[in-house]
Amino acid sequence: MSYINDMIADRFRDKSFDIAKEDYKFIKIKHAKRDIRTRYPNIELIDLGIGEPDSPADLEVVNVLCNEAGKPENRWYSDNGIPEFQEAAAKYLSKVYGVSDIDPHHEILHGIGAKSILSMLPLCFINPGDITITTIPSYPIISTHTKYLGGVVYGLPLTKSNNFYPDFSNIPNIILYRSKLLYINYPNNPTGQVATEDFYKRVIDFAHKNNIVVVADSSYSALTFDGEKPFSFLSVDGAKEVGVEIHSLSKAFNMTGWRLAFIVGNSDVIDIFGTVKANSDSGQFRAIQKSGITALEHPEITDKNCEKYSRRFDLLIEVLHEVGFNVDKPKATFYCYVPIPKGTKSGVTFTNAEDFSLFLLNKSFICTVPWDTPEPYVRLSVTFEAEDYNEEKRIIEEIRTRLLALDLEF
Ligand SMILES: Cc1ncc(COP(=O)(O)O)c(C=O)c1O
């Protein structure tokens, strides 16, 4: 018998870890998907569960990587990054978001993806017993690492009744007293909600009053359509005094696997983040940072993605309405968040979103991602693989036929 299992740190035995439950849910859906593919290899599985762009990175960006990868000057550890990338990030913020008061050398650092940045921030601030406030649902990484450090996570529900914005007014003083970090993510995964200036002003006010550091995850903020403009937390007065924003090249520039993002804002946060980062990784490959510069210099790459996702949503939302779902087209991201039906007219009842998601997968070969807390919703992503508009129309017509055949009851 191996003793290794007995040596694993207690933190991984804590069954109350939300991430463990979330992982379990994703693993269950993943297994069900694999099972369906094995059992029915000839039936087309339509995957609306994927949180990654279906297109590759822009050819010009790829060419920069090809040219730079073999150059001797790019071979070194890049440590906390090359200044040219920080400068390009500052110019990008000014051009796309109108944020022009950023010092690229003291207020920006690159990261090996937004996920990696989020995983390091608790180490900068959280002592045992300290609290990270987040939303439910939420991208889980900052919470996971808060818990690893003996911190506590306090969740603010995003519900239809609060229009998917956290309500700061009912947090008990005992929680506020120990709270150090507030994590928000707009445009939001999974709800698709976008931030407003009024919302960000409330966030800044709340942070000021309670001495809380705001982490605004803007991974999707460039993916907007239907008149919605990319909107930065840092464009609102006072934001830089209370926090930072994280931008990722993953979604906006179809570079998920390239692992490149940046953190920008309050120089004290950037400073301590730099210390943790320097002790955790040695920076992203310079050739990738140089490709990232090319991407940031061409925000029109993102425009093409926005047009595509918007076009797909127009088709999908019409079908969802015809089937009976109560859902609006989002103004940003590639996600729409849909309340689950009660069941089917033939007598099937859905007790929760996971139930419905598995039913859709097994009966219609359509993959979705379920959320049950705080309300039962499924997330549909328009990142299914389709080469052109005709293929998009074909897939969505297929979704229509399969969903109508279920005779869902709402
Ligand atoms: C809200 C949110 N933040 C961060 C990330 C991770 O981004 P990156 O690829 O830059 O690590 C994701 C990825 O799905 C996300 O949904």
Ligand as a Chemical Component Dictionary entry (heavy atoms), coordinates in Angstrom:
data_LIG
# 
_chem_comp.id                   LIG 
_chem_comp.type                 NON-POLYMER 
_chem_comp.pdbx_formal_charge   0 
_chem_comp.three_letter_code    LIG 
# 
loop_
_chem_comp_atom.comp_id 
_chem_comp_atom.atom_id 
_chem_comp_atom.alt_atom_id 
_chem_comp_atom.type_symbol 
_chem_comp_atom.charge 
_chem_comp_atom.model_Cartn_x 
_chem_comp_atom.model_Cartn_y 
_chem_comp_atom.model_Cartn_z 
_chem_comp_atom.pdbx_ordinal 
LIG C1 C1 C 0 -14.267 34.566 -16.570 1  
LIG C2 C2 C 0 -13.012 33.940 -17.043 2  
LIG N1 N1 N 0 -11.855 34.416 -16.571 3  
LIG C3 C3 C 0 -10.689 33.875 -16.962 4  
LIG C4 C4 C 0 -10.651 32.815 -17.840 5  
LIG C5 C5 C 0 -9.320  32.226 -18.212 6  
LIG O1 O1 O 0 -8.737  32.968 -19.234 7  
LIG P1 P1 P 0 -7.259  32.634 -19.713 8  
LIG O2 O2 O 0 -7.387  31.749 -20.904 9  
LIG O3 O3 O 0 -6.661  33.964 -20.055 10 
LIG O4 O4 O 0 -6.572  31.949 -18.604 11 
LIG C6 C6 C 0 -11.831 32.281 -18.342 12 
LIG C7 C7 C 0 -11.808 31.127 -19.249 13 
LIG O5 O5 O 0 -12.783 30.507 -19.578 14 
LIG C8 C8 C 0 -13.055 32.871 -17.936 15 
LIG O6 O6 O 0 -14.218 32.399 -18.374 16 
# 
loop_
_chem_comp_bond.comp_id 
_chem_comp_bond.atom_id_1 
_chem_comp_bond.atom_id_2 
_chem_comp_bond.value_order 
_chem_comp_bond.pdbx_ordinal 
LIG C1 C2 SING 1  
LIG C2 N1 SING 2  
LIG C2 C8 DOUB 3  
LIG N1 C3 DOUB 4  
LIG C3 C4 SING 5  
LIG C4 C5 SING 6  
LIG C4 C6 DOUB 7  
LIG C5 O1 SING 8  
LIG O1 P1 SING 9  
LIG P1 O2 DOUB 10 
LIG P1 O3 SING 11 
LIG P1 O4 SING 12 
LIG C6 C7 SING 13 
LIG C6 C8 SING 14 
LIG C7 O5 DOUB 15 
LIG C8 O6 SING 16 
# 
